[in-house]
Amino acid sequence: YDLNGESLTNSGPVGSFPFPGAEEATGFVDANGTWLPLASYDEVEEGLGELPTLELVGMRREYRAQWGTLYEQIQRSPVNVERVDWRQLDNLTLQTDVGTTHHGVYDPETFSQQLDLIDRMREIDSQMDLDDVLYFDLRSPETPFVQYDTRALPIPGS
């Protein structure tokens, strides 16, 4: 179930992304990873309410089996995820309310730990200037790093 108590098997749109290989072909993806063209919603636009705010980039057919689990983990997490970037095969990247985070190859168990770490990282705002952080490298949740300026530094308090 999502945060609104709706079943994740509901086929409504949960995110939007450009269709791979098509210029300007933005559409939606449902909780199962099925791509739905934007045109399919033109006629029923009024009945949709708010469109999804989650942006998905780099979705590939081979990721469809993993998307349902990843989406459910994002929905259950207190972390606000605005963008999921799967363009790099070896590095899932998120844009979150804390900043950009790099996760490496998606693994459900590790990803849960990484989301927990992002949630705890909200407290570091007082310890470093987040405006100068390029990204948080969470590929190894036990030893996360901050790409700050031009050098990687350990996250304070981790």
N, C-alpha and C positions, 0 to 999 in steps of 0.2 A: 504494500500500500504506500502511496505517496503521502506527503505532509498534509494533504487535504482529505485523507482517508479513502481516496479512490484506489481501486485496484490497479497495479502496475500493468496488468494485462489489457487494460483499457487501450484501445487502438487510437486514441486521440493523440495529437502532436505533443511531444514533450520537449523538443528542441528544434532548431533550424540549422541547416547547413547547406553549402553549395554542393551540388551533385558532382562527384569526381569526373573530370574530363569534359564537363560542359560549362561553357562560359555563361556567367550570370544566371545559372540555373539553380536558384535557391529554392529549397523546399523544407519539408519537415521530416523528422524521424520520430517514430513512435517508441514506446518502451521496449519493444521487441527488436528494434533496429531496422525496421522497414522504412525505406525512404518514400515519402509521399510528395509529389510535385505540388508546388504552391498553387498552380492552376486548379488543382482538385478542391481547393478550399475557397476559391473565388466566389462561387455561388452560395456558399453557406457561411460566409464571413461573419454576418451579424449574429449567428447562433453560436459562434465559437467563444465569445467573450474575449478575454485577453489572450493574445498569442504568447507562446513560450518565449522566455527571455534567455534561456540557455542556448548558447551558440556552439555548434559542433563543427570542427574543421578536420578534414582528413579521414573521414569515415570510409572504411573499405569493407568489402564483402566479408573478408576473413575476420573482421572484428564483430560482426553481427552477433555471433554466439556469446561474446563477452559483454556486449553493450548492455544487455538487460541487468546483469550483475553490477556493472559499473554504475549505471543509472540509479539502481536501487541504493547502492552505497552512498551516492551523492545526495539522494533524497533524504536518507536517514541521518545524514551528518548535519551538525549545526553550522558547518562551513558554507558560506555563500559562494557557489561556483558559477561564474558567469560564462566561461568558455572552456571547452574541452578541445585540445589540439592533439590529434593523433597522426599528424603528417609524418613525423619521424617514427619509423618502425621500432626503434629502440628507446624512445623517450616520449612518454605521455606527458603533456604539459597542460596545466590548468591555470586559468586566470581566476583568482579568488579575491575575497575581501581583504586578505592579508597581502596579496601580491601574486606574482607569477611563481609557480612551483613546478619543478621538474621531478618526474616520478620513475623514469626508466621504463622498462618493459612492464606492461600491466600484469599484475598478479593480485588476485582478490585479497589474499591475506595481508600482503605487504601494503596494498592500497588502503586497507582499513587502518593500519598503523600510521600511514602517512596522513590520512585525514584527521586522525586524533592529534597528530603532531601539529598540523596546521591550526587546529582549534586551540591548542596550548600556546601557539606562537603569537596569538593576539596580545599576550602580555609583554612581548619584547618591544612593543612600540616605544615604551619609555626608555629602553636601553640602547636603541640605535635609531638612526634617521632612515626610515623606510623609503623616503623619496630617493635615496641614493642606492637602493638595493636593485640590482638587475633581476635576480631571481633567487629563489631558495632551492637548493639541490637536496631533494629528499630521497634520492635513489637508495640510500642506505639510511633507514629511519634511526638506526642506533648512532650514526655519526653524520647528522645533517650539516650542510654547509650553506653559507650565504655567498653568492657571487655579488660582491660589493666593490664598486669601482672596477679595478682590473685584477683583483686577487680574491681567492676564495678564503673565507674566514669561518671558523666554527661558530655556530649560533650560540650566543650567550645563554648560560643556564642549562644547556643540554648535556 
